[in-house]
Amino acid sequence: MENFTPFSAFSGGILIGLAATLLLLFNGRIAGVSGIMGGMMNADRKELFWRTAFLAGIVIGAFLFNQIKPGFYQPRENFPVWLLAFGGFLVGFGTRMGNGCTSGHAVCGIARFSVRSIAATLTFMASGFLTVYIIRHVLEVSA
């Protein structure tokens, strides 16, 4: 575990939970990023504003963190691009198939005791474990 960073992981989790709580309290909306982004296609002006602000906040927050802690994030090198593209496709496909993403199901759904979200999160986790096993032990791609 050479990249174990408990403080940043804990801090990130707190910020995600805070953002989800504030969005629910002040806007009555669930912070599922895929749903927020998907809803932009046919949103009216008021809907479009908060959706754009939320998504922009994610990007701006990541940019600001990178300015404060330069070098903290190191992009993966020497990793097959086709595997990254295939993984991205599977994430998008799974998001549509699961009727939501990890932020909506795991962070917000479990907090609301949604059985559907608990089942979806268990499926996400099992798929992640299986994917890591296949990539590391079957395809023998190192980290």
C-alpha atoms as one frame of an Amber mdcrd trajectory, in Angstrom:
protein
   0.000   0.000   0.000   2.424   2.614  -1.189  -0.257   5.188  -2.070  -2.277
   5.015   1.157  -3.436   8.559   1.893  -5.981   8.437   4.730  -6.120  12.193
   5.389  -6.873  13.180   1.805  -9.346  10.311   1.419 -11.127  11.295   4.634
 -11.137  14.967   3.668 -12.485  14.183   0.198 -15.219  12.010   1.673 -16.238
  14.776   4.069 -16.400  17.310   1.221 -18.449  14.979  -0.996 -20.867  14.297
   1.855 -21.104  18.007   2.629 -21.813  18.865  -1.016 -24.491  16.154  -1.217
 -26.085  17.361   2.023 -26.085  21.020   0.973 -27.573  20.226  -2.432 -30.351
  18.219  -0.775 -31.017  20.844   1.908 -30.971  23.933  -0.297 -32.164  22.536
  -3.609 -34.041  19.364  -2.699 -31.939  17.414  -5.208 -29.915  14.223  -4.984
 -26.227  14.655  -5.855 -25.971  11.966  -8.486 -23.479  13.349 -10.976 -24.678
  11.279 -13.934 -28.266  12.365 -13.288 -27.224  16.001 -12.914 -25.278  15.875
 -16.156 -27.917  13.884 -18.027 -30.606  16.346 -16.933 -28.798  19.225 -18.629
 -29.980  18.121 -22.053 -33.551  19.340 -21.631 -33.368  21.582 -18.559 -35.027
  24.978 -18.290 -32.947  28.038 -17.357 -33.250  27.612 -13.567 -32.458  23.895
 -13.747 -29.555  24.495 -16.100 -28.010  27.059 -13.729 -27.726  24.841 -10.654
 -26.660  21.802 -12.707 -23.918  23.817 -14.432 -22.822  25.368 -11.125 -22.586
  21.957  -9.443 -20.581  20.384 -12.282 -18.358  23.454 -12.609 -17.716  23.271
  -8.869 -16.378  19.738  -9.279 -13.960  20.822 -12.008 -12.939  24.068 -10.275
 -12.451  22.268  -6.962 -10.130  19.732  -8.584  -8.212  22.535 -10.311  -7.835
  24.520  -7.074  -6.684  21.464  -5.154  -4.068  20.833  -7.842  -2.875  24.446
  -7.437  -2.661  24.100  -3.657  -0.974  20.664  -3.716   0.897  20.467  -7.040
   2.157  17.002  -7.858  -0.349  15.299  -5.530  -2.119  13.690  -8.475   0.138
  11.696 -10.751  -1.494  10.496 -13.970  -0.892   6.846 -14.758   1.879   6.271
 -17.258   2.514   3.318 -19.542  -1.043   2.068 -19.231  -2.787   0.788 -22.364
  -5.006   3.568 -23.738  -7.437   1.009 -25.163  -7.967  -0.355 -21.647  -8.686
   3.130 -20.263 -11.135   3.819 -23.117 -12.834   0.450 -22.624 -13.081   1.120
 -18.884 -14.664   4.512 -19.547 -17.184   2.912 -21.889 -18.071   0.304 -19.252
 -18.525   2.995 -16.603 -20.905   4.938 -18.854 -22.792   1.778 -19.817 -23.064
   0.675 -16.193 -24.250   4.091 -15.110 -27.130   3.971 -17.569 -27.904   0.322
 -16.815 -27.780   0.918 -13.033 -29.958   4.024 -13.335 -27.332   6.155 -11.619
 -23.698   6.480 -10.669 -21.715   5.738  -7.533 -22.211   9.233  -6.161 -25.973
   8.988  -6.434 -26.337   5.406  -5.229 -23.472   5.017  -2.743 -23.291   8.460
  -1.182 -26.911   9.599  -1.354 -28.889   6.383  -1.798 -27.375   4.473   1.114
 -27.815   7.543   3.344 -31.536   7.391   2.502 -31.619   3.606   3.163 -32.591
   2.899  -0.438 -32.564  -0.865  -1.026 -32.032  -0.279  -4.750 -29.001   1.909
  -4.031 -27.545  -0.597  -1.578 -27.880  -3.349  -4.197 -26.361  -1.080  -6.865
 -23.433  -0.152  -4.602 -22.728  -3.810  -3.799 -22.749  -4.487  -7.540 -20.355
  -1.565  -8.184 -17.976  -2.829  -5.527 -18.077  -6.454  -6.696 -17.470  -5.323
 -10.277 -14.529  -3.204  -9.158 -12.967  -6.077  -7.230 -13.412  -8.408 -10.192
 -11.982  -5.841 -12.618  -8.855  -5.326 -10.500  -8.370  -9.082 -10.264  -8.694
  -9.545 -14.029  -6.396  -6.616 -14.876  -3.707  -7.538 -12.353  -3.812 -11.337
 -12.397  -5.310 -12.402 -15.710  -4.087  -9.649 -18.063  -1.000  -9.096 -15.856
  -1.069  -5.317 -16.211   0.841  -3.751 -13.308  -0.153  -0.575 -11.536
